Amino acid sequence: MTDPGPDGTAVAPDESRYVKGRRSPRETVIRPAPRFPHLDLRELWQYRELLWRLAWRDIAVRYKQTSIGVLWAILQPFLTMVVFTLVFGRFADFPSNGVPYPIFTYSALLPWTYFATSVALSSGSLVSNRALVTKVYFPRVLLPLAGVVVPIVDFMLALIVLLGMMAWFDVWPSLAIVLSPLFLFMAFVSALGVALFLSAVNVRYRDVPYAIPFLMQIWLYVSGVVYAITSLPEKWQWVLALNPMTAVISGFQWGFLGTAAPDLGKTLVSVAAAGGFFVVGLWYFRRSEPRFADTI
């Protein structure tokens, strides 16, 4: 069999294209995702444009047809700070690590609000994108990952208010502010781990959206948002170190407000807990992934 050449003459075909087992460079092979905790970073990089499109879509939908738009990102932690200051700062007189209570609780609310919002958005990401999950191939982990990326915009907007409060209360950051991104990355990893687990559970059990507000409400009070963790007995500080958000909040305040440095041992426990959340969440997500299209 011959192929026509550029000038119309018959030429021999390239037999290498028909060698058994040899694939075309443009051919894509889809294999089942391994069920052990595995994150294919190369594949995620190939689908990075889809990740940004999913994130931008969620940002646009989040504030679509709202009267004050992105100001909600500032009002939510600010008004919560006002209520906490009146209830816990003035009436209950909770400790605040030697800084004014309003700025103490607001600086704690920033990473906490990011974490809670990420979990809430990501937990329903698979169900809300049912059409994509059942009809098109792409790394399913992109959906909860996009839900964790979106609240970063809210965090950056609310951070501007924190800087203004620091100037108002004459509170200045310490040199440890350069470590703040590491603590925020810990919040990112923790939120992604919890989101992977809950999003997979939500495919099978639709109780998750009802349970998350209750879970986040309890989690807030064991994260050091309304009181200083260092004011608790030592044994309870070690217990609460199993909650990664305690180290995230303490480390963030250490950098921005110049409070006491978090204990290294307890911080390492929180880092290990954040890693554990991520590994368990990814393991359960991968284990459940083959059944998403059939169950959803």
Legacy VTK file of the C-alpha trace (Angstrom):
# vtk DataFile Version 3.0
C-alpha trace
ASCII
DATASET POLYDATA
POINTS 296 float
0.000 0.000 0.000
1.384 3.438 -0.922
0.728 7.013 0.134
0.647 10.016 -2.267
3.711 12.207 -2.015
3.783 16.022 -2.171
4.084 15.911 -5.959
1.376 13.284 -6.441
3.758 10.363 -6.901
3.368 7.226 -4.870
5.776 6.791 -1.952
6.199 4.019 0.571
4.398 4.612 3.866
6.237 5.112 7.122
5.977 1.622 8.529
7.053 2.812 11.996
3.554 4.249 12.459
2.082 0.770 12.255
4.549 -1.073 14.478
2.593 -2.926 17.127
2.819 -1.310 20.539
4.190 1.991 19.246
1.984 5.055 19.908
1.665 8.337 18.113
3.210 11.278 20.025
-0.263 12.847 20.202
-1.936 9.798 21.651
-3.156 10.086 25.254
-3.484 6.985 27.377
-5.903 7.178 30.329
-5.131 4.726 33.088
-7.047 4.148 36.338
-5.772 6.351 39.146
-3.844 4.417 41.788
-5.715 4.037 45.045
-2.725 4.672 47.263
-2.055 8.335 48.185
-0.586 9.638 44.951
-0.709 13.112 43.442
0.470 13.311 39.834
2.014 16.781 39.788
2.980 16.512 36.118
-0.622 15.812 35.136
-1.867 18.664 37.303
0.598 20.985 35.598
-0.717 19.899 32.197
-4.249 20.787 33.330
-3.236 24.037 35.059
-5.318 26.142 32.664
-8.422 24.177 33.609
-7.616 24.756 37.285
-7.481 28.530 36.781
-10.694 28.493 34.754
-12.491 26.540 37.471
-11.166 28.891 40.137
-12.098 32.020 38.172
-15.579 30.638 37.501
-16.107 30.055 41.227
-14.862 33.559 42.053
-17.239 35.097 39.511
-20.195 33.030 40.710
-19.391 33.785 44.346
-19.970 37.517 43.945
-22.311 37.575 40.960
-25.289 39.914 41.425
-24.192 40.899 44.942
-24.798 44.519 45.878
-21.415 45.143 47.524
-19.353 42.508 45.687
-15.965 41.580 47.099
-16.531 43.751 50.183
-18.146 40.656 51.673
-14.625 39.223 51.941
-13.792 42.067 54.341
-17.096 42.407 56.165
-17.324 38.754 57.207
-14.147 38.608 59.350
-14.467 42.246 60.436
-18.016 41.945 61.792
-17.145 38.620 63.412
-14.205 40.360 65.078
-16.529 43.052 66.446
-18.857 40.455 67.984
-15.974 38.416 69.443
-14.407 41.576 70.886
-17.617 42.536 72.689
-18.433 39.033 73.967
-15.054 37.443 74.635
-12.752 40.456 74.871
-14.768 42.890 76.956
-17.232 40.764 78.938
-15.353 37.469 79.288
-11.887 39.115 79.283
-10.174 36.313 77.381
-6.345 36.504 77.131
-4.921 37.915 73.900
-1.144 37.346 74.026
-0.369 40.896 75.105
-1.914 42.672 72.096
-5.258 44.517 71.852
-8.058 41.982 71.634
-9.619 43.340 68.391
-6.413 42.877 66.400
-5.688 39.573 68.143
-8.982 37.985 67.125
-9.012 39.570 63.652
-5.543 38.222 62.874
-6.744 34.783 63.996
-9.909 35.027 61.908
-7.995 35.604 58.670
-6.357 32.151 58.378
-9.354 30.539 60.053
-11.852 32.073 57.604
-9.663 30.945 54.727
-9.623 27.383 56.094
-13.360 27.220 56.831
-14.352 28.750 53.491
-12.048 26.386 51.603
-13.582 23.340 53.256
-17.126 24.581 52.660
-16.530 25.350 48.965
-14.516 22.224 48.171
-16.671 19.683 49.959
-19.467 20.059 47.394
-17.231 20.529 44.358
-17.740 17.044 42.899
-21.521 17.030 43.268
-21.939 20.566 41.929
-19.868 19.646 38.852
-21.755 16.429 38.116
-21.785 17.005 34.345
-18.015 17.363 34.186
-17.360 14.342 36.378
-19.602 12.004 34.398
-18.825 13.110 30.840
-15.291 14.501 30.537
-11.941 13.161 31.643
-9.711 15.398 33.741
-7.950 14.945 37.086
-10.858 14.943 39.537
-8.635 16.370 42.246
-8.756 19.705 40.383
-12.290 20.350 41.633
-11.532 20.397 45.385
-8.179 22.017 44.618
-9.921 24.910 42.863
-12.202 25.292 45.889
-9.138 25.706 48.108
-7.549 28.250 45.754
-10.589 30.554 45.479
-10.610 31.849 49.120
-7.034 33.098 48.705
-8.553 36.149 47.001
-10.749 36.840 50.040
-7.757 36.380 52.335
-5.655 38.945 50.455
-8.469 41.503 50.556
-9.056 41.016 54.283
-5.310 41.268 54.898
-5.455 44.930 53.865
-7.746 45.630 56.839
-5.307 43.855 59.169
-2.489 46.118 58.000
-4.679 49.154 58.708
-5.504 47.840 62.187
-1.815 47.272 62.885
-1.114 50.920 62.090
-4.092 52.054 64.212
-3.046 50.034 67.291
0.663 50.741 66.712
1.458 47.017 66.399
4.305 46.112 64.073
5.436 42.792 62.631
8.510 40.893 63.725
11.218 39.397 61.524
9.257 36.144 61.705
6.845 37.597 59.154
9.006 35.946 56.482
7.824 32.587 57.860
4.135 33.491 57.616
3.738 31.972 54.119
4.865 28.614 55.545
2.115 28.677 58.157
-0.414 29.715 55.524
0.776 26.835 53.356
0.053 24.547 56.313
-3.516 25.885 56.319
-3.689 25.224 52.568
-2.526 21.611 52.970
-4.874 21.010 55.913
-7.859 22.473 54.046
-7.070 20.437 50.928
-6.795 17.220 52.933
-10.119 17.782 54.683
-11.715 18.904 51.398
-10.556 15.798 49.517
-12.034 13.564 52.200
-15.347 15.396 52.557
-15.855 15.880 48.816
-15.476 12.126 48.285
-17.815 11.372 51.185
-20.347 13.868 49.826
-20.633 11.920 46.575
-22.126 9.003 48.503
-23.678 10.669 51.532
-25.394 14.030 51.026
-25.341 14.799 54.751
-21.973 16.530 54.426
-23.317 20.051 53.615
-25.423 19.916 56.791
-22.572 18.663 58.956
-19.894 21.134 57.836
-21.310 24.288 59.535
-21.547 22.402 62.835
-18.063 20.935 62.390
-16.531 24.332 61.575
-18.259 25.962 64.536
-16.754 23.431 66.951
-13.376 23.532 65.202
-13.175 27.328 65.587
-13.282 27.154 69.373
-10.423 24.642 69.568
-8.169 26.634 67.226
-7.252 29.612 69.399
-9.354 32.176 67.545
-11.040 33.752 70.579
-8.343 33.051 73.179
-4.594 32.538 73.358
-3.627 28.859 73.282
-0.713 29.605 75.620
-3.182 30.484 78.405
-4.333 26.853 78.625
-2.701 24.168 80.796
0.331 22.552 79.181
-1.306 19.161 78.636
-4.216 20.723 76.766
-1.824 22.704 74.584
-0.300 19.400 73.451
-3.742 17.949 72.791
-4.806 20.963 70.725
-1.528 20.766 68.806
-3.140 17.858 66.956
-5.268 20.551 65.332
-3.035 22.112 62.631
-4.924 25.410 62.769
-3.581 26.153 66.252
-0.044 26.327 64.850
-1.219 28.218 61.760
-2.889 30.924 63.840
-0.081 31.152 66.409
2.568 31.327 63.683
0.636 33.928 61.693
0.220 36.130 64.778
3.882 35.645 65.661
4.916 37.045 62.307
2.404 39.885 61.937
1.835 40.955 65.541
5.148 40.051 67.139
3.563 37.795 69.777
5.491 35.007 71.490
6.981 32.408 69.159
5.033 29.141 69.029
6.604 26.172 70.766
8.707 24.156 68.302
7.590 20.768 69.608
3.890 21.601 69.416
4.390 23.156 65.979
6.002 19.944 64.700
3.014 17.995 66.027
0.696 20.318 64.079
2.812 19.948 60.939
2.580 16.157 61.249
-1.184 16.431 61.780
-1.540 18.600 58.651
0.406 16.018 56.670
-1.780 13.272 58.130
-4.956 15.101 57.105
-3.658 15.433 53.573
-2.514 11.808 53.229
-5.754 10.385 54.641
-7.882 12.729 52.524
-5.967 11.906 49.340
-6.047 8.177 50.109
-9.815 8.155 50.567
-10.316 10.348 47.500
-8.245 7.997 45.316
-9.974 4.957 46.776
-13.411 6.383 45.981
-12.539 7.992 42.640
-13.366 4.990 40.390
-16.960 5.075 41.648
-17.586 8.813 41.333
-19.278 8.705 37.925
-21.561 5.823 38.910
-22.506 7.130 42.354
-22.862 10.826 41.778
LINES 1 297
296 0 1 2 3 4 5 6 7 8 9 10 11 12 13 14 15 16 17 18 19 20 21 22 23 24 25 26 27 28 29 30 31 32 33 34 35 36 37 38 39 40 41 42 43 44 45 46 47 48 49 50 51 52 53 54 55 56 57 58 59 60 61 62 63 64 65 66 67 68 69 70 71 72 73 74 75 76 77 78 79 80 81 82 83 84 85 86 87 88 89 90 91 92 93 94 95 96 97 98 99 100 101 102 103 104 105 106 107 108 109 110 111 112 113 114 115 116 117 118 119 120 121 122 123 124 125 126 127 128 129 130 131 132 133 134 135 136 137 138 139 140 141 142 143 144 145 146 147 148 149 150 151 152 153 154 155 156 157 158 159 160 161 162 163 164 165 166 167 168 169 170 171 172 173 174 175 176 177 178 179 180 181 182 183 184 185 186 187 188 189 190 191 192 193 194 195 196 197 198 199 200 201 202 203 204 205 206 207 208 209 210 211 212 213 214 215 216 217 218 219 220 221 222 223 224 225 226 227 228 229 230 231 232 233 234 235 236 237 238 239 240 241 242 243 244 245 246 247 248 249 250 251 252 253 254 255 256 257 258 259 260 261 262 263 264 265 266 267 268 269 270 271 272 273 274 275 276 277 278 279 280 281 282 283 284 285 286 287 288 289 290 291 292 293 294 295
